[in-house]
Every structure is written in structure tokens, then in C-alpha cells.
Amino acid sequence: MKLHLEVLKKCFGLEKTSLERTGRILIVDGHDVVGYRIVDQLVYLDYPMIRVGVRNTDDFQEKRWDQNEYIIEKVTFDWDDESTYDATLEGVKTVFVTTPMTPANWDVHFPGFLDACHRANVKKIVKLSFYHSIISKAENPRQCFGSQEYTAELGYGIHNVSFVKKHALCDGDLIFRKEFDATIIFATHLMSNVFRYGFERQGLKKDHEFYGASQGKHVNYVSPNDVADIAIKAIFDKTHTKQGYNVLGPFPLMDVEVAALLSESLHTAITYVEKPIDFFDKETAALESIKASGLEKDFPHGDFKRVMNRSPQSFREYLKETDRMSPVERKLLGAFHPMRLDELKVEKKEEEIQPADDAEGFEVKAAAVVKEMDKSDQAATTQVPQ
């Protein structure tokens, strides 16, 4: 959904800020699903100083930005090559930084990145983190992570997950750099992950299958649109400095329900397949283990409604808002063609073959699943506290 320019400016606090305060904005990994949306909204807001840091500038192409009168400056940024940091940050006042799944050692380089931000006189940093990495202790996590006292605190039952630990360490590094006006966004699993990972893209396109190892547990998925919107709010509004925001979905879903929503959106039979954990790479397996833990069934509502004055998007709403999707998401969506509802199947276990006459039964089941999720959408909208 595209809003009127003046409405967006008011929503994101652009009327309260100035170019002098915000300055040139660097979006690290601007081709990623969240970074892309931030760049897209900045372009739509006619923001004149946008710099995107990517490993290969030739990979960052978006035709719908070509005719914009403002130049999106593309620069080479490589987490593994700290010699690229200073040139990337030259003249930058505001940074949005998200951290990739690869390279695996980006956390080792994060303190050096903050040093480069200091040398460049960066004023504000907005970092995307992971919900399970939230830190509550006053000590520097790099000094105390792993101690019995630290890991015994509420929410640290998954402290041995590498992805969680890396974010926790880097969040601590940023928090203790007092020279920056820092905001950290703690988001749960992105809804766009179903289109982002290579094995998911291949599974969806080739076999019309959605893979996971959540063991039937409820998972809290958050829309990347919501994450990008609250990031833009943090970038422009000076009241959102030195803050941490939990950005969660409106209600948890089982992956079998996600498959039903994908089937509805793509008009294609998408089957959820429960895979063994060793099917996934190390980092993805760790995230699937978090899903399978059941921790996310009874999550709080988070800070999104309070900050943005609207409810977070449901999975169905995310799938409908295709105009905000990144090229990776849109490319996958374009690979599908309509199919009849009675051809859909929700779930299939590994090695299990569905009988040919099962379609009629699934039509009833799929309709029931969608009807229940409609009720959940309405309940989430009316029950979220003001």
C-alpha cells in the first residue's frame, strides 16, 4: 500500500526533522528485504541523500528507481574487508545496519565498523537485531556472555544459538558506544524468509513445497514492511533515539497455516513438509530449533502499535502488499500460475504420499483454516492494547 507523500512524511516524522540533522543516510545491505524497503520508502519520500552499501554494486539494480530525479549512490561495502568501511561512511550522518547470514563472521567485524562510524562522525545508528537477542544486563555482553548468571536470566534458554549470540554481542557493542544516538529493532522471524532462502525458493518453485522443522509449534512471524516502517520512524524522528523496540507479528502461526496462506496467495498447491534438522545449514537449523522450542506461542504484542499507531501486519496482509516486495520476493511470486482450490494440500510428512482422492477433503480443510485465520486477524486487531 502506497500512502500519499504528505501522509508518509507526517507518519515518519519527516516534518519534525531536517536534512542537516539526518544528513546522508547509509543503508548497509540495501538489497536485502528490509534494506530494500527502506531505500524504496526514502525514494518515495524524495529524500535527496541516499547511499547504499553492497558487496557488489552491479547486483543492486532496481528499474523503478532509475527515473527518480535523486541519485541513489551505490558504494562497495564488504563486511570481510574493513578497508571498505571508511569510504562507505564518508559524509554519512545516519546509518541503518542489518547483518547478513553470510559472511558468518560479521560479528567479529562489527566493532571495527563502529570505529569507522566514529571516525566519520556518524550521529545516529539504527540496527536491526533478533528478538531472542534482547539484552537486559548492564555489563558488556562480550565480557559476560556465557556466564552462569547471564545465561540464567529469562529468555536465555537459547543462548547457545550462534545467530542469537552474535546479535547479542553486537547489540551490546552499540549500546556502550555513547557517541551514537542508537536505536535497536528486535524483530522475530521475517515473513519474507519463505521467499528469501535458497532452499525455500527452490522448494517452492520446483516442488511447490515449503520446508521447516518447527514440529507443529506456533511461530511468531513479522512483516518486513513493519520492520522497515519503524526503522524509517527511528531514522527521522528525534524522539526515537537510544531506544529498543520489539517488533512482532500480530499472532503466532503454525507453518502448516503459513503453507495454506501461501496456497491462497499464490493460487498454487503449496505443501508444508517437515524436514529433519540436518536438512538445513547450521544457522537455519538453529533458527528452526528456536521455532520448535514453542517459545513463541505466547509472545507479547510488542511495541509496534504504540510507536506506529496501527496494528502489525498479518501474514495475509504481507502477501497482498506485493508492491513493497524486493526483487527476490517478486521474482518468486511471478513463477506461479493459478490452480484450482481443490488441488491444494496443506501438509505432507517426509516420505508420505497423499492419495489422489484426497483433494475434496482438503478443500473443506483449507477453507476452514482460512476462516479461522480470518477470525484471528479480527481478534488481533480488536484485542491489541492501545
C-alpha positions in Angstrom: 0.0 0.0 0.0 1.4 3.3 -1.1 0.3 6.3 1.0 0.2 9.9 -0.1 3.5 11.6 0.2 2.4 14.2 2.8 0.8 11.4 4.9 4.1 9.4 4.8 6.1 12.5 5.8 3.8 13.1 8.8 3.8 9.4 9.7 7.5 9.1 9.7 8.2 12.4 11.4 9.8 14.0 8.4 8.1 17.3 9.2 10.0 17.4 12.5 13.4 16.8 11.1 15.8 18.4 8.7 18.4 17.4 6.2 21.0 19.0 8.4 20.2 16.7 11.3 19.7 13.4 9.4 22.2 14.1 6.6 23.2 11.4 4.2 21.7 8.1 5.1 23.6 4.9 4.6 21.7 1.6 4.2 24.0 -1.3 4.7 23.0 -4.3 2.6 20.3 -2.3 0.8 19.5 -5.2 -1.4 18.1 -7.3 1.5 14.4 -7.5 2.1 14.3 -4.8 4.9 17.1 -2.6 3.5 15.4 -2.6 0.1 12.1 -1.4 1.6 13.9 1.4 3.5 15.6 2.6 0.3 12.2 2.3 -1.5 10.4 4.5 1.0 13.3 7.1 1.1 12.9 7.3 -2.7 9.2 7.7 -2.4 9.7 10.5 0.2 12.0 12.3 -2.2 14.9 12.1 0.2 17.9 13.5 -1.6 20.9 11.8 0.1 20.7 8.0 -0.1 23.7 5.8 -0.1 23.5 2.0 -0.4 26.4 -0.2 0.7 26.5 -3.6 -1.0 29.2 -6.1 -1.7 28.8 -5.9 -5.5 27.2 -2.7 -6.8 26.4 -4.5 -10.1 24.0 -6.7 -8.2 22.0 -3.8 -7.0 19.6 -2.8 -9.8 16.1 -1.6 -9.5 14.4 -0.2 -12.6 11.6 1.6 -10.9 14.2 3.9 -9.2 16.0 4.8 -12.5 13.7 7.7 -13.4 13.9 9.3 -9.9 15.4 12.7 -10.0 17.6 11.9 -7.0 20.6 9.7 -7.3 20.9 6.6 -5.1 24.6 6.3 -4.5 25.8 2.8 -4.7 29.1 2.0 -2.9 31.1 -1.2 -2.3 30.8 -2.4 1.3 32.1 -5.8 2.4 32.0 -6.9 6.0 35.1 -9.1 5.4 37.1 -6.1 4.0 37.3 -3.4 6.6 39.2 -1.2 4.1 35.8 -0.5 2.5 34.3 1.0 5.7 35.8 4.5 5.6 34.9 5.2 2.0 31.4 3.9 2.6 30.8 6.1 5.6 32.4 9.3 4.3 29.9 12.2 4.7 27.3 9.9 6.4 25.3 11.1 9.4 22.7 8.3 9.7 23.2 4.5 9.3 20.7 1.7 9.1 22.6 -1.6 9.5 21.3 -5.1 9.1 23.5 -8.0 9.4 23.6 -10.8 6.8 23.6 -14.6 7.3 26.8 -14.6 5.3 29.6 -14.0 5.9 29.3 -15.9 9.1 31.9 -13.8 11.0 30.2 -10.4 10.6 30.1 -10.0 14.3 33.9 -10.1 14.5 34.0 -7.0 12.3 31.2 -5.1 13.9 33.4 -3.2 16.5 35.6 -2.1 13.6 32.5 -0.9 11.8 31.5 1.2 14.8 35.1 2.6 15.0 34.7 3.6 11.3 31.4 5.3 12.1 33.1 7.2 14.9 35.8 8.4 12.5 33.2 9.5 10.1 31.3 11.4 12.8 28.1 9.4 12.3 25.4 10.7 14.6 22.6 8.1 14.5 22.7 4.3 14.0 19.6 2.1 13.7 20.3 -1.6 13.9 18.1 -4.5 13.1 18.5 -7.3 15.6 16.7 -10.5 16.5 14.1 -10.7 19.2 15.7 -13.5 21.1 18.9 -11.4 21.4 17.4 -8.8 23.7 19.9 -7.9 26.4 18.8 -6.7 29.9 22.1 -6.7 31.8 24.2 -3.6 32.3 27.5 -5.3 31.7 29.1 -5.6 28.2 27.9 -8.9 26.7 31.3 -9.5 25.2 32.7 -9.7 28.8 29.9 -11.7 30.4 28.2 -13.8 27.7 28.3 -17.4 28.7 28.5 -16.8 32.5 26.0 -18.8 34.5 24.4 -15.6 35.9 24.0 -14.1 32.5 22.5 -17.1 30.7 20.2 -18.0 33.6 18.1 -14.8 33.0 14.7 -15.1 31.5 14.8 -15.6 27.8 18.3 -17.0 27.5 17.4 -20.7 27.1 18.7 -20.5 23.6 21.9 -18.6 24.3 24.0 -21.3 22.6 22.4 -20.5 19.2 25.2 -18.8 17.2 22.9 -16.3 15.4 21.4 -15.2 18.7 24.8 -14.8 20.4 26.2 -12.8 17.5 23.4 -10.3 17.6 23.6 -10.0 21.4 27.3 -9.2 21.3 26.9 -6.6 18.6 23.9 -5.0 20.3 26.0 -4.7 23.4 28.8 -3.1 21.4 26.4 -0.5 20.0 24.7 0.2 23.3 28.0 1.0 25.0 29.1 3.5 22.3 27.7 6.6 23.8 28.7 8.9 20.9 25.9 7.5 18.8 22.1 8.0 19.1 21.3 4.4 18.7 18.0 2.6 18.2 17.8 -1.2 18.1 14.9 -3.0 16.5 14.4 -6.5 17.9 12.3 -8.4 15.3 11.2 -12.0 15.1 11.3 -14.3 12.1 10.6 -12.3 8.9 7.7 -13.4 6.8 9.8 -12.9 3.7 12.1 -15.8 4.8 9.8 -18.1 2.9 11.0 -16.5 -0.3 14.5 -15.5 0.7 16.4 -18.6 1.5 17.7 -20.6 -1.5 16.4 -23.9 -0.4 12.9 -22.4 0.2 12.9 -20.7 -3.3 13.9 -24.0 -5.0 11.4 -26.0 -3.0 8.5 -23.6 -3.8 9.3 -23.2 -7.5 10.3 -26.8 -8.3 8.1 -28.9 -6.0 5.6 -26.4 -4.6 6.8 -27.3 -1.1 7.5 -25.1 2.0 10.2 -26.6 4.3 10.6 -26.3 8.0 11.4 -28.2 11.2 9.0 -26.4 13.6 7.4 -29.6 14.8 3.9 -28.2 14.7 4.8 -25.3 17.1 3.5 -21.8 16.8 6.0 -19.3 15.3 5.9 -15.5 15.5 6.4 -14.1 12.0 6.8 -10.4 11.5 6.2 -8.4 8.3 9.4 -6.8 6.8 7.1 -3.9 5.9 6.5 -3.3 9.6 10.3 -3.5 10.3 11.1 -1.1 7.6 8.4 1.4 8.7 9.5 1.5 12.3 13.1 1.9 11.1 12.2 4.9 9.0 10.4 6.3 12.0 13.5 5.8 14.1 15.7 7.4 11.4 13.7 10.6 11.1 12.1 11.3 14.5 14.5 12.6 17.1 12.3 11.2 19.9 13.2 7.7 18.8 16.9 7.7 20.0 18.6 5.4 22.5 15.5 3.1 22.3 14.9 -0.6 21.8 11.7 -1.7 20.1 10.3 -5.2 19.9 8.6 -5.7 16.5 6.5 -8.8 16.4 3.7 -10.2 14.3 0.0 -9.9 15.4 -0.3 -13.5 16.4 1.7 -16.8 16.0 1.1 -19.3 13.3 2.0 -22.9 12.7 3.9 -23.5 9.5 1.1 -25.6 8.1 -1.0 -22.4 8.3 1.7 -20.5 6.5 1.5 -23.1 3.7 -2.3 -22.5 3.5 -1.8 -18.8 3.2 0.9 -19.2 0.5 -1.5 -21.5 -1.3 -4.2 -18.9 -1.1 -1.9 -16.1 -2.2 -0.1 -17.9 -5.0 -3.2 -19.8 -6.3 -0.9 -22.8 -6.3 -0.7 -26.0 -4.3 1.9 -25.3 -1.6 2.6 -28.3 0.7 4.3 -27.9 4.1 7.0 -30.6 4.5 8.5 -31.2 7.9 12.2 -31.8 7.3 14.8 -33.4 9.6 17.0 -30.7 11.2 20.1 -31.9 9.4 18.5 -30.9 6.1 19.3 -27.2 6.9 22.6 -25.3 7.1 23.9 -24.6 10.6 22.4 -21.2 11.1 19.0 -22.0 9.6 18.9 -25.2 11.7 19.4 -23.1 14.8 16.5 -20.8 13.9 14.3 -23.9 13.2 15.2 -25.2 16.6 14.0 -21.9 18.1 10.7 -22.4 16.3 10.4 -25.9 17.5 11.0 -24.9 21.1 7.5 -23.5 21.4 8.8 -20.3 23.0 6.9 -18.1 20.6 3.4 -19.3 21.2 2.6 -16.8 23.9 4.6 -13.7 22.8 3.7 -10.2 23.9 2.3 -7.8 21.4 5.5 -5.7 21.2 5.9 -2.0 20.6 4.8 -1.6 17.0 1.2 -0.4 17.6 2.4 2.1 20.3 5.1 3.6 18.0 3.3 3.4 14.6 -0.3 3.8 15.8 -1.5 0.8 13.8 -1.6 -2.9 14.3 1.2 -5.0 12.8 0.5 -6.7 9.5 -0.7 -10.3 9.3 0.9 -12.8 7.0 -2.0 -12.5 4.6 -1.6 -8.7 4.5 2.1 -9.1 3.9 1.5 -11.4 0.9 -1.1 -9.0 -0.6 1.2 -6.0 -0.4 3.3 -7.0 -3.4 4.3 -3.5 -4.5 6.6 -3.2 -1.5 8.3 -6.5 -2.1 12.0 -6.8 -3.0 13.1 -8.1 -6.4 13.8 -11.5 -4.8 10.3 -11.8 -3.5 8.6 -10.5 -6.6 10.6 -12.8 -8.9 9.4 -15.9 -7.0 5.8 -14.7 -7.0 6.0 -14.4 -10.7 6.9 -18.0 -11.1 3.5 -19.2 -10.1 0.3 -19.7 -12.1 -3.3 -20.1 -10.9 -4.6 -23.6 -9.9 -7.9 -24.9 -8.6 -8.5 -24.8 -4.9 -9.4 -28.5 -4.9 -5.9 -29.3 -6.0 -4.4 -27.8 -2.8 -2.9 -29.8 0.0 -1.8 -28.4 3.4 0.7 -30.8 4.9 2.7 -33.8 4.0 5.2 -35.6 6.2 8.6 -36.6 4.7 8.3 -39.7 2.6 4.5 -39.6 2.8 2.4 -39.7 -0.4 -1.1 -38.2 -0.4 -3.8 -40.2 -2.1 -5.2 -38.9 -5.4 -8.8 -38.7 -4.0 -7.8 -36.5 -1.0 -8.4 -33.2 -2.8 -12.1 -32.9 -1.9 -11.3 -33.4 1.8 -8.6 -30.7 1.7 -10.9 -28.2 0.1 -13.0 -28.3 3.2 -9.9 -28.2 5.4 -8.3 -25.3 3.6 -11.4 -23.3 3.7 -11.7 -24.0 7.5 -8.1 -22.9 8.0 -8.5 -19.7 6.1 -11.8 -19.0 8.0 -10.0 -19.5 11.4 -7.2 -17.1 10.4 -9.8 -14.5 9.3 -11.1 -14.7 12.9 -7.6 -14.4 14.3 -7.0 -11.3 12.1 -10.1 -9.7 13.5 -9.3 -10.7 17.1 -5.7 -9.4 16.9 -7.0 -6.0 15.6 -9.5 -5.6 18.4 -7.6 -7.0 21.3 -4.2 -5.4 20.9 -4.0 -2.8 23.8 -3.8 0.8 22.9 
